[in-house]
Amino acid sequence: MVIPEQNRAIDPPVRLSDREVALYRWVAANGRMDPERAARELGLSRAEAEGAVVSLTGLGLLKADLDDPARLRPVDPDLVAAVVTISMESAIRTQQTELHRVRDQFADLRGHYRDSLSRGSVDLEVIPGVEEVRAALNRAAEECAEEMLTSQPGGNRVPAVLQEALARDTAMLSRGVRMRTLYHHTARFNGPSQAYVATVSALGAEYRTAHELFGRLIVFDRKVAFIPERGGTWGAVVIREPSVVHYLCEVFEQAWTQAAPFSDAAADGLELVAKDIHRTIVRLLAAGLKDESIARRIGMSLRTARKHIADIMETLGAESRFQAGVLAAQQGLLDDTPEAGSGTGPAD
């Protein structure tokens, strides 16, 4: 298949400069062109005025007066636009036809690909590019009929990403798909996340938060799972092997059972939320994790995590991480404490 070059599809659009627009307005207001007077009143040099006249004449916006060919008069811009845009509109129609043809051709191949999946030939697929991952997720969302499970680590969500997800999630909820999503506690402090959760929850979606998550995961209908490709890339691994997908769903259910319903941090009390986060940080410090790992595990920036660590060490009166762990253990801060959502079960 030969893909046509984009730069030959549509000619560069016509763009009038501010100077040319000003000159056309002047001619329209005065009925005809007077170069010296126009240049003087518009604050243009003679060369600038002449250049604008050449451009407007070339486009057909100015033309010679029938009674006095030496003078120029304005032409109806709608008539000129009809002539100028006709070739552009033709090129756009040609590209739209080509676009539909390419889509139809690739759609014909989709059935063969799905047949290979149904034969179990592709239980694991690596998708390296972010655009390909987005397309695969959108396709899986369109085909989802019953349930979507999501674990989204991190406290901050980009508004543009949330806006894109809103249309997709709304469409699934309108089809009766059950949606459950896990966030870090830190998402409660993020304005865009709060607004998004409030909007989608009103449509039936369910959200909970935890101080620590197992990682990023999206599962559709308990048949197809997406996990991140290793190495911190934007790629994804798509898993269709039933036993592996079932295992990942069980991991999600366990985390969901222990998580707390999503709410505004102020509604639950900042002190309560902060205490839960600090308890997790203390436990990770005692386990010997580095600052970077702690920040990643609790879904906050490295700078914010280090500030929390400094506050904890100051509160405990510790001079080292090891001492902080010992003091925390002595004070019972490392004991397992059930969270607000504990015991509610996955069916809530």
C-alpha positions as CSV (number, residue, x, y, z in Angstrom):
1,M,0.0,0.0,0.0
2,V,1.3,3.4,-1.0
3,I,0.6,6.2,1.5
4,P,0.3,9.6,-0.2
5,E,2.6,12.3,1.0
6,Q,0.8,14.7,3.3
7,N,2.5,17.8,2.0
8,R,1.0,17.2,-1.5
9,A,-2.6,16.7,-0.2
10,I,-3.6,20.3,0.5
11,D,-1.9,23.5,-0.5
12,P,-0.9,25.9,2.3
13,P,-3.9,27.9,3.4
14,V,-4.2,31.5,2.4
15,R,-3.4,33.9,5.3
16,L,-3.8,37.6,5.1
17,S,-1.4,39.7,7.1
18,D,-2.7,42.4,9.4
19,R,-1.4,45.0,7.0
20,E,-3.3,43.5,4.1
21,V,-6.5,43.3,6.2
22,A,-6.1,46.9,7.2
23,L,-5.6,48.0,3.6
24,Y,-8.6,46.1,2.4
25,R,-10.8,47.7,5.1
26,W,-9.5,51.1,4.1
27,V,-10.3,50.5,0.4
28,A,-13.8,49.2,1.3
29,A,-14.4,52.3,3.5
30,N,-13.2,54.7,0.8
31,G,-14.6,53.0,-2.2
32,R,-11.3,52.8,-4.2
33,M,-7.6,52.7,-3.7
34,D,-5.5,55.9,-3.2
35,P,-2.0,54.6,-2.5
36,E,-0.5,57.8,-1.0
37,R,-3.5,58.6,1.2
38,A,-3.9,55.0,2.3
39,A,-0.2,54.7,3.3
40,R,-0.4,58.0,5.2
41,E,-3.5,57.2,7.1
42,L,-2.5,53.6,7.9
43,G,1.0,54.5,8.9
44,L,2.6,52.5,6.2
45,S,5.6,53.2,4.0
46,R,5.0,53.4,0.3
47,A,6.8,50.0,-0.2
48,E,4.6,48.3,2.5
49,A,1.4,49.7,0.9
50,E,2.5,48.6,-2.5
51,G,3.3,45.1,-1.3
52,A,-0.1,44.8,0.3
53,V,-1.7,46.0,-2.9
54,V,0.1,43.3,-4.9
55,S,-1.0,40.6,-2.5
56,L,-4.7,41.7,-2.4
57,T,-4.7,42.1,-6.2
58,G,-3.2,38.6,-6.6
59,L,-5.9,37.1,-4.5
60,G,-8.6,38.9,-6.4
61,L,-9.7,41.1,-3.4
62,L,-8.8,44.2,-5.4
63,K,-9.4,44.7,-9.1
64,A,-9.2,47.6,-11.6
65,D,-12.2,49.9,-11.9
66,L,-14.0,49.5,-15.2
67,D,-14.3,53.3,-15.6
68,D,-10.8,54.1,-14.5
69,P,-8.4,51.1,-14.9
70,A,-5.7,53.0,-13.0
71,R,-7.7,52.8,-9.8
72,L,-8.5,49.7,-7.8
73,R,-11.8,48.9,-6.0
74,P,-12.7,46.1,-3.5
75,V,-14.2,42.8,-4.5
76,D,-16.8,40.8,-2.5
77,P,-14.7,38.6,-0.3
78,D,-17.3,35.8,-0.4
79,L,-16.8,35.5,-4.1
80,V,-13.1,35.4,-3.7
81,A,-13.3,32.8,-0.9
82,A,-15.4,30.5,-3.1
83,V,-12.7,30.5,-5.7
84,V,-9.8,30.2,-3.3
85,T,-11.3,27.4,-1.2
86,I,-12.7,25.2,-4.0
87,S,-9.4,23.4,-4.5
88,M,-8.8,23.0,-0.8
89,E,-12.3,21.5,-0.3
90,S,-11.7,19.1,-3.2
91,A,-8.4,18.0,-1.6
92,I,-10.1,17.5,1.8
93,R,-12.8,15.3,0.2
94,T,-10.1,13.3,-1.5
95,Q,-8.2,12.7,1.8
96,Q,-11.5,11.8,3.6
97,T,-12.2,9.2,0.9
98,E,-8.6,7.8,1.3
99,L,-9.0,7.8,5.1
100,H,-12.2,5.7,4.9
101,R,-10.6,3.4,2.4
102,V,-7.6,2.8,4.7
103,R,-9.8,2.3,7.8
104,D,-12.0,-0.2,5.9
105,Q,-9.0,-2.1,4.7
106,F,-7.5,-2.5,8.1
107,A,-10.9,-3.3,9.6
108,D,-11.0,-6.3,7.2
109,L,-7.8,-7.6,8.8
110,R,-9.2,-7.3,12.3
111,G,-11.3,-10.4,11.9
112,H,-8.2,-12.5,11.0
113,Y,-6.4,-11.2,14.0
114,R,-9.2,-12.0,16.4
115,D,-9.5,-15.5,14.9
116,S,-5.8,-16.0,15.9
117,L,-6.6,-14.9,19.5
118,S,-9.6,-17.2,19.7
119,R,-7.3,-20.1,18.8
120,G,-5.1,-19.2,21.8
121,S,-2.1,-18.3,19.7
122,V,-1.6,-14.9,21.4
123,D,-1.9,-15.1,25.2
124,L,0.6,-12.3,25.8
125,E,1.2,-9.3,23.6
126,V,3.7,-6.5,24.0
127,I,2.6,-3.1,22.7
128,P,5.6,-0.7,22.8
129,G,4.1,2.7,21.7
130,V,1.8,5.0,23.7
131,E,-0.5,5.7,20.7
132,E,-0.9,1.9,20.0
133,V,-1.6,1.3,23.8
134,R,-4.2,4.1,23.8
135,A,-5.8,2.6,20.7
136,A,-5.8,-0.9,22.3
137,L,-7.4,0.4,25.5
138,N,-10.1,2.3,23.6
139,R,-10.9,-0.8,21.6
140,A,-11.1,-3.0,24.7
141,A,-13.3,-0.4,26.4
142,E,-15.7,-0.4,23.4
143,E,-15.9,-4.2,23.5
144,C,-16.3,-4.4,27.3
145,A,-19.7,-5.7,28.3
146,E,-19.7,-6.4,32.0
147,E,-16.9,-5.1,34.2
148,M,-13.7,-3.1,34.2
149,L,-11.2,-3.2,37.1
150,T,-8.5,-0.5,37.3
151,S,-5.6,0.2,39.6
152,Q,-4.1,3.7,39.1
153,P,-1.1,4.4,41.3
154,G,0.0,8.0,41.8
155,G,-1.7,11.0,43.3
156,N,-1.9,13.5,40.5
157,R,-3.9,12.9,37.3
158,V,-3.4,15.1,34.2
159,P,-6.7,17.0,33.4
160,A,-6.4,16.3,29.7
161,V,-6.0,12.6,30.4
162,L,-9.1,12.6,32.7
163,Q,-11.1,14.5,30.0
164,E,-10.3,11.8,27.5
165,A,-11.2,9.1,30.0
166,L,-14.5,10.7,30.8
167,A,-16.1,10.0,27.4
168,R,-14.8,6.4,27.4
169,D,-16.0,5.7,31.0
170,T,-19.3,7.4,30.4
171,A,-20.0,5.3,27.4
172,M,-19.2,2.1,29.3
173,L,-21.4,3.0,32.3
174,S,-24.3,3.8,29.9
175,R,-24.0,0.2,28.7
176,G,-24.3,-1.1,32.2
177,V,-20.6,-1.9,32.7
178,R,-19.5,-2.1,36.3
179,M,-16.4,0.0,36.9
180,R,-14.2,-0.2,40.0
181,T,-11.0,1.8,40.4
182,L,-8.3,1.9,43.0
183,Y,-6.3,5.1,43.7
184,H,-3.6,6.0,46.2
185,H,-4.8,8.1,49.2
186,T,-2.9,11.0,47.8
187,A,-5.4,11.3,44.9
188,R,-7.9,12.7,47.5
189,F,-5.8,15.8,47.6
190,N,-5.8,16.3,43.8
191,G,-8.5,18.7,42.6
192,P,-8.9,17.2,39.0
193,S,-9.1,13.7,40.5
194,Q,-11.8,14.8,43.0
195,A,-13.9,16.4,40.3
196,Y,-13.6,13.4,38.0
197,V,-14.5,10.9,40.7
198,A,-17.5,13.0,41.7
199,T,-18.7,13.1,38.1
200,V,-18.3,9.5,37.3
201,S,-19.4,8.2,40.7
202,A,-22.7,9.9,40.1
203,L,-23.1,7.7,37.0
204,G,-22.5,4.5,39.0
205,A,-18.7,4.0,39.0
206,E,-17.0,2.9,42.3
207,Y,-13.7,4.3,43.6
208,R,-11.6,3.4,46.6
209,T,-8.1,4.5,47.9
210,A,-5.3,2.8,49.7
211,H,-2.0,4.0,51.2
212,E,-0.2,1.4,49.0
213,L,-1.0,-0.2,45.7
214,F,0.4,-3.2,43.8
215,G,0.9,-1.3,40.6
216,R,-0.9,-0.3,37.4
217,L,-3.6,-2.7,36.1
218,I,-6.6,-2.6,33.9
219,V,-8.8,-5.6,33.3
220,F,-11.8,-5.9,31.0
221,D,-14.5,-8.5,31.5
222,R,-12.0,-10.6,33.4
223,K,-10.7,-11.7,30.0
224,V,-8.1,-9.2,29.0
225,A,-5.6,-7.5,31.3
226,F,-3.2,-4.6,30.6
227,I,-0.1,-4.1,32.8
228,P,2.9,-1.8,32.2
229,E,5.9,-2.9,30.2
230,R,9.0,-3.0,32.4
231,G,11.7,-0.4,32.2
232,G,9.4,2.7,32.8
233,T,8.4,2.9,29.1
234,W,5.0,4.0,27.9
235,G,4.4,0.5,26.5
236,A,2.0,-2.2,27.9
237,V,1.7,-5.9,28.0
238,V,-1.7,-7.4,27.1
239,I,-2.5,-10.7,28.8
240,R,-5.3,-13.0,27.7
241,E,-4.2,-16.3,29.4
242,P,-7.2,-17.1,31.7
243,S,-5.2,-18.3,34.7
244,V,-3.0,-15.2,34.7
245,V,-5.9,-12.9,34.2
246,H,-7.8,-14.6,37.1
247,Y,-4.8,-14.2,39.4
248,L,-4.5,-10.5,38.6
249,C,-8.2,-10.1,39.4
250,E,-7.7,-11.8,42.7
251,V,-4.9,-9.4,43.5
252,F,-7.2,-6.5,42.7
253,E,-10.0,-8.0,44.8
254,Q,-7.7,-8.3,47.8
255,A,-6.6,-4.7,47.5
256,W,-10.2,-3.5,47.0
257,T,-11.3,-5.3,50.2
258,Q,-8.7,-3.4,52.2
259,A,-9.2,0.0,50.5
260,A,-11.4,2.8,51.8
261,P,-14.1,4.6,49.8
262,F,-12.8,7.6,47.9
263,S,-13.7,10.9,49.6
264,D,-12.4,14.4,49.8
265,A,-9.5,14.5,52.2
266,A,-11.2,17.3,54.1
267,A,-14.3,15.2,54.5
268,D,-12.4,12.4,56.2
269,G,-10.2,14.8,58.1
270,L,-6.7,15.7,56.9
271,E,-5.3,14.4,60.2
272,L,-6.7,10.9,59.6
273,V,-5.5,10.7,56.0
274,A,-2.1,12.1,56.9
275,K,-1.8,9.6,59.8
276,D,-2.5,6.7,57.5
277,I,0.1,7.9,55.0
278,H,2.7,8.4,57.7
279,R,2.1,4.9,59.1
280,T,2.8,3.5,55.7
281,I,6.0,5.5,55.3
282,V,7.2,4.4,58.7
283,R,6.6,0.8,57.7
284,L,8.5,1.2,54.4
285,L,11.4,3.0,56.2
286,A,11.7,0.1,58.6
287,A,11.8,-2.3,55.7
288,G,14.8,-0.4,54.4
289,L,13.3,1.1,51.2
290,K,14.9,4.1,49.7
291,D,13.2,7.5,49.3
292,E,12.5,6.9,45.6
293,S,10.8,3.5,46.2
294,I,8.7,4.9,49.1
295,A,7.5,7.8,46.9
296,R,6.5,5.4,44.1
297,R,4.8,3.0,46.5
298,I,2.6,5.7,48.1
299,G,1.9,7.7,44.9
300,M,3.6,11.0,45.6
301,S,6.5,13.0,44.3
302,L,10.0,12.4,45.7
303,R,10.1,15.9,47.1
304,T,6.8,15.5,49.0
305,A,7.8,12.0,50.2
306,R,11.1,13.3,51.6
307,K,9.3,16.1,53.4
308,H,7.0,13.5,55.1
309,I,10.1,11.4,56.0
310,A,11.7,14.4,57.6
311,D,8.6,15.2,59.6
312,I,8.3,11.6,60.8
313,M,11.9,11.5,61.9
314,E,11.6,14.8,63.7
315,T,8.4,13.6,65.4
316,L,10.0,10.3,66.5
317,G,13.2,12.1,67.6
318,A,15.2,9.8,65.3
319,E,18.6,10.7,63.9
320,S,18.7,7.9,61.3
321,R,16.3,5.8,59.3
322,F,17.3,2.7,61.4
323,Q,16.5,4.5,64.6
324,A,13.2,5.7,63.2
325,G,12.2,2.1,62.5
326,V,13.2,1.0,66.0
327,L,11.3,3.8,67.7
328,A,8.3,3.3,65.5
329,A,8.3,-0.4,66.4
330,Q,8.6,0.4,70.1
331,Q,5.6,2.8,69.9
332,G,3.5,0.2,68.0
333,L,3.4,2.2,64.8
334,L,4.3,-0.8,62.7
335,D,1.3,-2.9,63.9
336,D,-1.2,-3.7,61.1
337,T,-4.2,-1.4,61.4
338,P,-7.3,-2.2,59.4
339,E,-8.4,0.6,57.1
340,A,-11.8,2.2,56.8
341,G,-12.8,-0.1,54.0
342,S,-11.6,-3.3,55.6
343,G,-14.0,-6.1,55.8
344,T,-16.5,-4.7,53.3
345,G,-15.7,-7.3,50.7
346,P,-15.4,-7.1,46.9
347,A,-19.1,-7.1,46.3
348,D,-19.8,-3.8,48.0
